[in-house]
Amino acid sequence: MGFDPHRFLVLPRIMALMIVLPLMIFFADVIGICAGMISSNLHLHISCSEFVRQLQNVLLVKHVWVGIFKGPFFAWLIASVGCFHGFQVSRNTESIGRYTTISVVNAIFLVIACDALFSVLFTELGI
């Protein structure tokens, strides 16, 4: 049909993941804190108000913002790797499984490497 596949297939996926991943990170943070509160209440008999007080002493807001800030970078890596390997799939079902596995492994490795770079950068900046 003459469409540029990168403009109509790759770009929307990258943009969508760059928008959604920080929201998913925030949602996962909230669910994790709530699960910790429930677990500490049930197993350690710590009241919810005491949990929130201690959480405010231990968890700095900047750590939440740093996690959300890293999200679009990770999203770009994940979507780019997925699209790159998606274009390499041939017309048989075996290649779909092979390139999906390769894509997942590469994306995990790149996210870990990028997170390590962010860790070094934020340590040097004192964040």
N, C-alpha and C positions, 0 to 999 in steps of 0.2 A: 504493500500500500504506500510505500515511500516514506514512512515515518522513521524518524531517528530513534532507534531503540534506547539509546542512553537518555534521551530527553523524556521519553514517554514511559520507560520501564524503570530505569535506574534512579533518576533524580527524584521521582515521587516516593520511592521506597526509602531512599536516604533521608529525605526531608521528614517523612512521617516518623521514622525511627528516632531522628534527632529531636523531634518534639515529644514523642511519647516516652522515650526511655527515662528522661529526668522525672516525669510524672510517675512512672513505675518505680523508680528509686525512692521517691518520697513516700509512695504508698507502701512499699516494702519496709521502709524505716518505721512508719506508723504501726504497721501490723507486727513488726518485730518487737517494738516497745510494748504494745498491748499484750502480746504473747508472753513477754518477760514479766509483765506486771501480774498477769493471771497465774503464771507458773510460780512466781515467787510468793504469791498469796496462798496458793494451794499447798506447795511443798515446804516453803520456809516460814510460812505464817507471818509474812511482812504485809502490813496494810498497804492499800493502794496509795494513800496519802504519803506514807513514809517512802514508798517506792518513788513517787514523783519528786519528793524533796531530795532524795539521794541522787536521782537522775539529773536534777538541775545542778547539783554539785559536781557531777562527774562528766556529763555530756555538755560540751560547748556548742553553741549554735553554729560557730564557724565550721565545725566538723560536718554538720549536716549540709551546709552550703557548699563545702568542698566536694562532698559526694555528689551533690546535684550538679555542680559545675563540670565534673568529669564525665557526666552522662552523655552529652552530645558528642564528645570525642570518641567514646566507646561505641556509640551508636553509629557514627560515621565508619569506624573500622569494621564493625559487624556487618553493616549493610553493604559496604564496598566489597568485602571478601565474599559475601553471599552472592552478590550480583556477578562478580568476576567469575566465580566457579559455576554459577548458573548458566552463563553464556558458553561454558565449555562442555555442557552436557550434550551427548549425542542422542540419537533417536531410539536408544534401547533403554529398558528399565534398569539394567545393571549399572549403567553410567550415572543414573540419578542417585542411587544409593552410594556409589563410590564418591561422587563429587559432593554430595551432602555431607558425608563423613569428613572428607578433606576440608570442606568449608568450615565445619564446626570446630575441628581441631585447630585450623589456622586462626580462626576468630578468637578462640580461647587463648591461644598463645599470644596473639597481638594485643589483646586486652590486658593480659598479665604484664607484658613488656611495657605497654603504655602506662599502666598503673605504676610500675616501677619507676618510669621516667617522671611521672607526676610526683611520686614520693620523694625522689631526689630533688626535684625542682622546689617543691613546697618546703622541704627541709632547709634548703639553701635560703629560701625567702623568709623562713621563720614562721611559716603558717602552720 
